[in-house]
Amino acid sequence: FQAEDGIRYLVRSRGLGDVYKRQFVSWFPAGAVADDLEVARFGEASLRLSSEGDGRPVAAEWALPLPLDASDAFWTVWVRVDAPAALAELRLQVSADDAWRAYDVFRLERQVSEVDGGVWLPLATDEADALRVGATDASALRRLRVRIADDGSRPVTVHLDRLALVPRAPRGVVSITFDDGWASQAEHAVPAMAERGFAGSVYVIPYLSEDPRYMGRGRLHALAEAGWEIGGHYHPSLEGRVDPELSGILDGVRAFVGDVGTGPPATFAYPEGYVDGATVAPAVARRFAAGRTIVEGLETLPTKRIV
């Protein structure tokens, strides 16, 4: 276990595959579980689970070297799926007893069903979506299992890397965002937000700043001075774009946002939610602190239900 900034990394500097031969064991006779030296997000290897296309589950189990307190934390893991549309199950299971009499199941398949294959994604478990069998003592977890299954239409291969347990924040955060930077947002939304003491995020498209239907540089800068985040955006989609065109577009967006804002550009809203882990996402990561998308379920922090 490696601790840093409150995060307990079970596997950090090395890839999950680097510890596979010593700690992970196959749990079902179907499919295959192995380390993969050719595909890794961190370290030298990832953990690879491959199904056979017949719907049978494939799983790997890890007896944790020390009991782990996860009572006020959530799990994160980096995942890459080669055929997301055929993925029926991607689940993380944890238990405090060796016989699995009681356990929690975190269902992660929804978070990858709408993205391209071959993309590394950081996924977080969500308590609201967990399935519980019996009463698990989350303060002393001893066993961890990763389980996948295809939908019977074709085989699926899943790679996993960098597993961590992250403490929950004491307070939640609500983010209110506005798309494209329309002038009507400044006329109606901004005053309504100000009355309630709220500041929001507006994602702007640089070349529309000269169009009177959208907010110009002066108005955007005034919003930034009032505490709003001016985020980067673009239209149309970045799908299929490669360098030098892709870099040129993102450099222009970053320069514009930095010019009208009050600090370094923070976030970028993917046009039409499109995320390509081979081209678009890495290019955005080099220029912005984070990216945002409308793809359902693709979230690196778990949400909290407000009752």
Secondary structure as GFF3:
##gff-version 3
##sequence-region A 1 307
A	DSSP	beta_strand	2	4	.	.	.	ID=ss1
A	DSSP	beta_strand	7	11	.	.	.	ID=ss2
A	DSSP	three_ten_helix	16	19	.	.	.	ID=ss3
A	DSSP	alpha_helix	20	23	.	.	.	ID=ss4
A	DSSP	beta_strand	24	26	.	.	.	ID=ss5
A	DSSP	beta_strand	32	36	.	.	.	ID=ss6
A	DSSP	beta_strand	46	50	.	.	.	ID=ss7
A	DSSP	beta_strand	58	68	.	.	.	ID=ss8
A	DSSP	beta_strand	73	81	.	.	.	ID=ss9
A	DSSP	three_ten_helix	84	86	.	.	.	ID=ss10
A	DSSP	beta_strand	87	95	.	.	.	ID=ss11
A	DSSP	beta_strand	103	107	.	.	.	ID=ss12
A	DSSP	three_ten_helix	109	111	.	.	.	ID=ss13
A	DSSP	beta_strand	121	124	.	.	.	ID=ss14
A	DSSP	three_ten_helix	127	129	.	.	.	ID=ss15
A	DSSP	beta_strand	130	133	.	.	.	ID=ss16
A	DSSP	three_ten_helix	138	140	.	.	.	ID=ss17
A	DSSP	beta_strand	141	150	.	.	.	ID=ss18
A	DSSP	beta_strand	157	167	.	.	.	ID=ss19
A	DSSP	beta_strand	177	180	.	.	.	ID=ss20
A	DSSP	alpha_helix	183	184	.	.	.	ID=ss21
A	DSSP	pi_helix	185	189	.	.	.	ID=ss22
A	DSSP	alpha_helix	190	195	.	.	.	ID=ss23
A	DSSP	beta_strand	201	204	.	.	.	ID=ss24
A	DSSP	three_ten_helix	206	208	.	.	.	ID=ss25
A	DSSP	alpha_helix	217	225	.	.	.	ID=ss26
A	DSSP	beta_strand	229	232	.	.	.	ID=ss27
A	DSSP	alpha_helix	245	260	.	.	.	ID=ss28
A	DSSP	beta_strand	267	269	.	.	.	ID=ss29
A	DSSP	three_ten_helix	271	273	.	.	.	ID=ss30
A	DSSP	alpha_helix	280	285	.	.	.	ID=ss31
A	DSSP	beta_strand	290	292	.	.	.	ID=ss32
###
